[in-house]
Amino acid sequence: MRGRGLFLRLLMTRRGQQKKNTPTGQLNRNFKMYVLGIETSCDETGASVVYRGRRICSNITASSIKLHSRYGGIIPEIASRAQLEYINFVVDEAVKKAGIKISDLGLIAVTKGPGLIGSLLVGISFAKALGFAKNIPILGVDHIQAHLYAPFLDLDRNS
């Protein structure tokens, strides 16, 4: 529950952008309601843009399953190297398909675990670099807990 509270606080304040005299829970009009989600816990590289915490604007996935098929299972080193190649393109496509710019993002959410260490490192490092470069806060998300929230998302009919 602590992570969820932090997420909600980030949505509400966006690093202190909330006006001082507004009641708690009321958003500043300047707050950007788009969240970029990055998922690299195993062999796939995924990025999605969600509006107001509910509406999925885009969902892009790149799979490395063909690279693993000859070995009969997932090879962690191959997965992380493929994700290193794909992640920039996947995130760029997710943002374009959502019809926004990187500067429109209010938060970057990234899988922090559980998963393959090398794969998680690719996603977290990318999210940290993007967040630092564009001054966007990042939030680590537990992969298993995120599955519990997925049924409450609404798919945008344009995506």
PyRosetta script that sets phi, psi and omega in degrees:
from pyrosetta import init, pose_from_sequence

init()
pose = pose_from_sequence("MRGRGLFLRLLMTRRGQQKKNTPTGQLNRNFKMYVLGIETSCDETGASVVYRGRRICSNITASSIKLHSRYGGIIPEIASRAQLEYINFVVDEAVKKAGIKISDLGLIAVTKGPGLIGSLLVGISFAKALGFAKNIPILGVDHIQAHLYAPFLDLDRNS")
pose.set_psi(1, -27.0)
pose.set_omega(1, -178.2)
pose.set_phi(2, -63.5)
pose.set_psi(2, -41.9)
pose.set_omega(2, 178.4)
pose.set_phi(3, -63.0)
pose.set_psi(3, -39.0)
pose.set_omega(3, 178.9)
pose.set_phi(4, -64.9)
pose.set_psi(4, -39.5)
pose.set_omega(4, 177.9)
pose.set_phi(5, -63.9)
pose.set_psi(5, -40.7)
pose.set_omega(5, 177.4)
pose.set_phi(6, -63.7)
pose.set_psi(6, -42.8)
pose.set_omega(6, 178.9)
pose.set_phi(7, -59.3)
pose.set_psi(7, -46.1)
pose.set_omega(7, 180.0)
pose.set_phi(8, -65.4)
pose.set_psi(8, -39.4)
pose.set_omega(8, 177.2)
pose.set_phi(9, -63.0)
pose.set_psi(9, -40.4)
pose.set_omega(9, 177.3)
pose.set_phi(10, -63.4)
pose.set_psi(10, -41.5)
pose.set_omega(10, 177.9)
pose.set_phi(11, -62.9)
pose.set_psi(11, -36.6)
pose.set_omega(11, -175.8)
pose.set_phi(12, -78.6)
pose.set_psi(12, -32.2)
pose.set_omega(12, -171.9)
pose.set_phi(13, -112.0)
pose.set_psi(13, -28.2)
pose.set_omega(13, -177.5)
pose.set_phi(14, 43.2)
pose.set_psi(14, 63.2)
pose.set_omega(14, 178.3)
pose.set_phi(15, 56.4)
pose.set_psi(15, 48.6)
pose.set_omega(15, 173.5)
pose.set_phi(16, 80.2)
pose.set_psi(16, 17.1)
pose.set_omega(16, -179.8)
pose.set_phi(17, -79.6)
pose.set_psi(17, -8.4)
pose.set_omega(17, 179.1)
pose.set_phi(18, -70.8)
pose.set_psi(18, 138.8)
pose.set_omega(18, 179.1)
pose.set_phi(19, -66.2)
pose.set_psi(19, 144.3)
pose.set_omega(19, -175.3)
pose.set_phi(20, -65.1)
pose.set_psi(20, -33.2)
pose.set_omega(20, -174.7)
pose.set_phi(21, -97.6)
pose.set_psi(21, 16.1)
pose.set_omega(21, 178.5)
pose.set_phi(22, -96.6)
pose.set_psi(22, 148.0)
pose.set_omega(22, 178.6)
pose.set_phi(23, -64.6)
pose.set_psi(23, 149.1)
pose.set_omega(23, 177.5)
pose.set_phi(24, -58.5)
pose.set_psi(24, 137.8)
pose.set_omega(24, 179.9)
pose.set_phi(25, 95.8)
pose.set_psi(25, -11.0)
pose.set_omega(25, 178.0)
pose.set_phi(26, -96.0)
pose.set_psi(26, 125.8)
pose.set_omega(26, -174.2)
pose.set_phi(27, -82.5)
pose.set_psi(27, 144.9)
pose.set_omega(27, 171.3)
pose.set_phi(28, -68.0)
pose.set_psi(28, 140.6)
pose.set_omega(28, -178.9)
pose.set_phi(29, -64.7)
pose.set_psi(29, -22.6)
pose.set_omega(29, 179.9)
pose.set_phi(30, -81.4)
pose.set_psi(30, -8.9)
pose.set_omega(30, -177.3)
pose.set_phi(31, -66.9)
pose.set_psi(31, 136.9)
pose.set_omega(31, -179.2)
pose.set_phi(32, -94.1)
pose.set_psi(32, 120.8)
pose.set_omega(32, -171.3)
pose.set_phi(33, -91.4)
pose.set_psi(33, 7.8)
pose.set_omega(33, 179.6)
pose.set_phi(34, -93.1)
pose.set_psi(34, 134.3)
pose.set_omega(34, 177.5)
pose.set_phi(35, -119.6)
pose.set_psi(35, 129.7)
pose.set_omega(35, 174.4)
pose.set_phi(36, -94.3)
pose.set_psi(36, 123.8)
pose.set_omega(36, 176.7)
pose.set_phi(37, -106.3)
pose.set_psi(37, 132.3)
pose.set_omega(37, 179.2)
pose.set_phi(38, -120.5)
pose.set_psi(38, 129.1)
pose.set_omega(38, -177.4)
pose.set_phi(39, -128.5)
pose.set_psi(39, 116.6)
pose.set_omega(39, 179.2)
pose.set_phi(40, -140.1)
pose.set_psi(40, 47.6)
pose.set_omega(40, -174.7)
pose.set_phi(41, -82.0)
pose.set_psi(41, -19.7)
pose.set_omega(41, -178.0)
pose.set_phi(42, -140.2)
pose.set_psi(42, -117.4)
pose.set_omega(42, -173.8)
pose.set_phi(43, -98.3)
pose.set_psi(43, -8.4)
pose.set_omega(43, -179.8)
pose.set_phi(44, -105.3)
pose.set_psi(44, 153.8)
pose.set_omega(44, 175.5)
pose.set_phi(45, -114.6)
pose.set_psi(45, 118.7)
pose.set_omega(45, -177.0)
pose.set_phi(46, -127.8)
pose.set_psi(46, 145.3)
pose.set_omega(46, 174.3)
pose.set_phi(47, -142.4)
pose.set_psi(47, 142.6)
pose.set_omega(47, -178.2)
pose.set_phi(48, -145.6)
pose.set_psi(48, 146.9)
pose.set_omega(48, 174.1)
pose.set_phi(49, -112.6)
pose.set_psi(49, 129.0)
pose.set_omega(49, -179.0)
pose.set_phi(50, -121.2)
pose.set_psi(50, 136.0)
pose.set_omega(50, 179.9)
pose.set_phi(51, -103.6)
pose.set_psi(51, 130.0)
pose.set_omega(51, 178.9)
pose.set_phi(52, 53.6)
pose.set_psi(52, 31.4)
pose.set_omega(52, 174.9)
pose.set_phi(53, 72.1)
pose.set_psi(53, 4.1)
pose.set_omega(53, -176.3)
pose.set_phi(54, -134.2)
pose.set_psi(54, -41.7)
pose.set_omega(54, -171.3)
pose.set_phi(55, -93.4)
pose.set_psi(55, 120.8)
pose.set_omega(55, 178.1)
pose.set_phi(56, -79.8)
pose.set_psi(56, 116.5)
pose.set_omega(56, 179.3)
pose.set_phi(57, -90.3)
pose.set_psi(57, -30.6)
pose.set_omega(57, 177.1)
pose.set_phi(58, -156.6)
pose.set_psi(58, 155.6)
pose.set_omega(58, 179.4)
pose.set_phi(59, -152.5)
pose.set_psi(59, 106.4)
pose.set_omega(59, -176.4)
pose.set_phi(60, -117.4)
pose.set_psi(60, 134.0)
pose.set_omega(60, 179.1)
pose.set_phi(61, -133.5)
pose.set_psi(61, 135.9)
pose.set_omega(61, 172.8)
pose.set_phi(62, -117.7)
pose.set_psi(62, 128.5)
pose.set_omega(62, -177.1)
pose.set_phi(63, -107.7)
pose.set_psi(63, 145.3)
pose.set_omega(63, 175.5)
pose.set_phi(64, -111.1)
pose.set_psi(64, 23.3)
pose.set_omega(64, -175.8)
pose.set_phi(65, -60.6)
pose.set_psi(65, -33.4)
pose.set_omega(65, 178.9)
pose.set_phi(66, -65.0)
pose.set_psi(66, -33.3)
pose.set_omega(66, 178.9)
pose.set_phi(67, -69.6)
pose.set_psi(67, -29.1)
pose.set_omega(67, -177.3)
pose.set_phi(68, -90.6)
pose.set_psi(68, -20.4)
pose.set_omega(68, -171.7)
pose.set_phi(69, -59.2)
pose.set_psi(69, -34.2)
pose.set_omega(69, -178.5)
pose.set_phi(70, -70.3)
pose.set_psi(70, -16.5)
pose.set_omega(70, -178.9)
pose.set_phi(71, -101.1)
pose.set_psi(71, -7.6)
pose.set_omega(71, 177.6)
pose.set_phi(72, 79.4)
pose.set_psi(72, 12.9)
pose.set_omega(72, 178.9)
pose.set_phi(73, 178.1)
pose.set_psi(73, 177.5)
pose.set_omega(73, -177.7)
pose.set_phi(74, -81.4)
pose.set_psi(74, 129.4)
pose.set_omega(74, 175.8)
pose.set_phi(75, -103.4)
pose.set_psi(75, 113.1)
pose.set_omega(75, -174.2)
pose.set_phi(76, -53.7)
pose.set_psi(76, -41.1)
pose.set_omega(76, -178.9)
pose.set_phi(77, -64.9)
pose.set_psi(77, -40.6)
pose.set_omega(77, 177.8)
pose.set_phi(78, -66.0)
pose.set_psi(78, -40.9)
pose.set_omega(78, -179.8)
pose.set_phi(79, -61.0)
pose.set_psi(79, -48.2)
pose.set_omega(79, -177.0)
pose.set_phi(80, -68.9)
pose.set_psi(80, -34.8)
pose.set_omega(80, 177.6)
pose.set_phi(81, -67.2)
pose.set_psi(81, -39.6)
pose.set_omega(81, 177.8)
pose.set_phi(82, -66.1)
pose.set_psi(82, -40.5)
pose.set_omega(82, 179.6)
pose.set_phi(83, -64.7)
pose.set_psi(83, -35.4)
pose.set_omega(83, 176.8)
pose.set_phi(84, -61.8)
pose.set_psi(84, -35.5)
pose.set_omega(84, 177.4)
pose.set_phi(85, -74.8)
pose.set_psi(85, -39.2)
pose.set_omega(85, -171.4)
pose.set_phi(86, -85.4)
pose.set_psi(86, -29.4)
pose.set_omega(86, -164.5)
pose.set_phi(87, -58.6)
pose.set_psi(87, -41.0)
pose.set_omega(87, -179.4)
pose.set_phi(88, -63.6)
pose.set_psi(88, -43.1)
pose.set_omega(88, -179.6)
pose.set_phi(89, -67.8)
pose.set_psi(89, -40.4)
pose.set_omega(89, -178.9)
pose.set_phi(90, -65.2)
pose.set_psi(90, -46.4)
pose.set_omega(90, 179.4)
pose.set_phi(91, -65.0)
pose.set_psi(91, -44.4)
pose.set_omega(91, 179.1)
pose.set_phi(92, -58.9)
pose.set_psi(92, -44.3)
pose.set_omega(92, 180.0)
pose.set_phi(93, -66.5)
pose.set_psi(93, -38.7)
pose.set_omega(93, 179.2)
pose.set_phi(94, -63.4)
pose.set_psi(94, -41.6)
pose.set_omega(94, 180.0)
pose.set_phi(95, -68.4)
pose.set_psi(95, -42.8)
pose.set_omega(95, 179.1)
pose.set_phi(96, -63.5)
pose.set_psi(96, -45.3)
pose.set_omega(96, -178.3)
pose.set_phi(97, -65.0)
pose.set_psi(97, -29.2)
pose.set_omega(97, 177.3)
pose.set_phi(98, -74.8)
pose.set_psi(98, -13.3)
pose.set_omega(98, 179.0)
pose.set_phi(99, 77.3)
pose.set_psi(99, 27.1)
pose.set_omega(99, -180.0)
pose.set_phi(100, -126.2)
pose.set_psi(100, 179.5)
pose.set_omega(100, 173.8)
pose.set_phi(101, -113.6)
pose.set_psi(101, 161.7)
pose.set_omega(101, 177.7)
pose.set_phi(102, -55.3)
pose.set_psi(102, -37.2)
pose.set_omega(102, -178.5)
pose.set_phi(103, -66.1)
pose.set_psi(103, -14.0)
pose.set_omega(103, 177.9)
pose.set_phi(104, -82.2)
pose.set_psi(104, -9.8)
pose.set_omega(104, -177.1)
pose.set_phi(105, -75.0)
pose.set_psi(105, 139.8)
pose.set_omega(105, 176.8)
pose.set_phi(106, -103.5)
pose.set_psi(106, -17.3)
pose.set_omega(106, -176.7)
pose.set_phi(107, -161.1)
pose.set_psi(107, 147.3)
pose.set_omega(107, 171.7)
pose.set_phi(108, -117.1)
pose.set_psi(108, 120.1)
pose.set_omega(108, 176.7)
pose.set_phi(109, -105.0)
pose.set_psi(109, 134.5)
pose.set_omega(109, -176.5)
pose.set_phi(110, -137.6)
pose.set_psi(110, 143.0)
pose.set_omega(110, 178.4)
pose.set_phi(111, -65.1)
pose.set_psi(111, 124.9)
pose.set_omega(111, 179.1)
pose.set_phi(112, -103.9)
pose.set_psi(112, -9.3)
pose.set_omega(112, 179.0)
pose.set_phi(113, 152.8)
pose.set_psi(113, 171.9)
pose.set_omega(113, -12.7)
pose.set_phi(114, -72.6)
pose.set_psi(114, 162.0)
pose.set_omega(114, 179.3)
pose.set_phi(115, 166.6)
pose.set_psi(115, -172.7)
pose.set_omega(115, 177.8)
pose.set_phi(116, -73.4)
pose.set_psi(116, 130.6)
pose.set_omega(116, -173.6)
pose.set_phi(117, -56.1)
pose.set_psi(117, -48.5)
pose.set_omega(117, -179.2)
pose.set_phi(118, -63.0)
pose.set_psi(118, -40.4)
pose.set_omega(118, 179.5)
pose.set_phi(119, -66.4)
pose.set_psi(119, -44.7)
pose.set_omega(119, 177.8)
pose.set_phi(120, -61.9)
pose.set_psi(120, -39.0)
pose.set_omega(120, -179.5)
pose.set_phi(121, -62.4)
pose.set_psi(121, -38.1)
pose.set_omega(121, 177.7)
pose.set_phi(122, -61.9)
pose.set_psi(122, -50.3)
pose.set_omega(122, -178.2)
pose.set_phi(123, -65.1)
pose.set_psi(123, -45.4)
pose.set_omega(123, -178.8)
pose.set_phi(124, -65.7)
pose.set_psi(124, -42.6)
pose.set_omega(124, 179.7)
pose.set_phi(125, -63.8)
pose.set_psi(125, -41.7)
pose.set_omega(125, 178.6)
pose.set_phi(126, -63.8)
pose.set_psi(126, -45.9)
pose.set_omega(126, -179.5)
pose.set_phi(127, -62.1)
pose.set_psi(127, -43.1)
pose.set_omega(127, 179.2)
pose.set_phi(128, -64.2)
pose.set_psi(128, -43.3)
pose.set_omega(128, -179.9)
pose.set_phi(129, -64.1)
pose.set_psi(129, -45.6)
pose.set_omega(129, 179.6)
pose.set_phi(130, -65.0)
pose.set_psi(130, -44.0)
pose.set_omega(130, 178.9)
pose.set_phi(131, -62.1)
pose.set_psi(131, -42.3)
pose.set_omega(131, 179.3)
pose.set_phi(132, -66.8)
pose.set_psi(132, -44.6)
pose.set_omega(132, -177.6)
pose.set_phi(133, -64.9)
pose.set_psi(133, -36.2)
pose.set_omega(133, -175.5)
pose.set_phi(134, -106.4)
pose.set_psi(134, 5.3)
pose.set_omega(134, -179.7)
pose.set_phi(135, 56.7)
pose.set_psi(135, 48.7)
pose.set_omega(135, 178.5)
pose.set_phi(136, -115.4)
pose.set_psi(136, 129.3)
pose.set_omega(136, 179.0)
pose.set_phi(137, -67.3)
pose.set_psi(137, 149.5)
pose.set_omega(137, 176.4)
pose.set_phi(138, -117.0)
pose.set_psi(138, 156.2)
pose.set_omega(138, -179.7)
pose.set_phi(139, -138.4)
pose.set_psi(139, 125.8)
pose.set_omega(139, 175.2)
pose.set_phi(140, -78.7)
pose.set_psi(140, 135.1)
pose.set_omega(140, -176.2)
pose.set_phi(141, -122.3)
pose.set_psi(141, 134.6)
pose.set_omega(141, 175.3)
pose.set_phi(142, -74.5)
pose.set_psi(142, 126.2)
pose.set_omega(142, -175.2)
pose.set_phi(143, -59.6)
pose.set_psi(143, -42.8)
pose.set_omega(143, -177.5)
pose.set_phi(144, -68.4)
pose.set_psi(144, -44.9)
pose.set_omega(144, 178.9)
pose.set_phi(145, -63.9)
pose.set_psi(145, -33.3)
pose.set_omega(145, 179.4)
pose.set_phi(146, -63.2)
pose.set_psi(146, -33.0)
pose.set_omega(146, 177.1)
pose.set_phi(147, -61.3)
pose.set_psi(147, -30.8)
pose.set_omega(147, 179.4)
pose.set_phi(148, -70.1)
pose.set_psi(148, -28.9)
pose.set_omega(148, -179.4)
pose.set_phi(149, -87.3)
pose.set_psi(149, -20.5)
pose.set_omega(149, -175.0)
pose.set_phi(150, -54.7)
pose.set_psi(150, -40.3)
pose.set_omega(150, -179.1)
pose.set_phi(151, -64.0)
pose.set_psi(151, -15.0)
pose.set_omega(151, -178.5)
pose.set_phi(152, -90.8)
pose.set_psi(152, 0.3)
pose.set_omega(152, 179.1)
pose.set_phi(153, -85.4)
pose.set_psi(153, 148.0)
pose.set_omega(153, 177.8)
pose.set_phi(154, -108.6)
pose.set_psi(154, 130.7)
pose.set_omega(154, 178.9)
pose.set_phi(155, -81.1)
pose.set_psi(155, 125.3)
pose.set_omega(155, 176.8)
pose.set_phi(156, -68.9)
pose.set_psi(156, 131.5)
pose.set_omega(156, -177.5)
pose.set_phi(157, -66.8)
pose.set_psi(157, -16.7)
pose.set_omega(157, 180.0)
pose.set_phi(158, -87.6)
pose.set_psi(158, -8.4)
pose.set_omega(158, -176.7)
pose.set_phi(159, -90.3)
pose.dump_pdb("model.pdb")
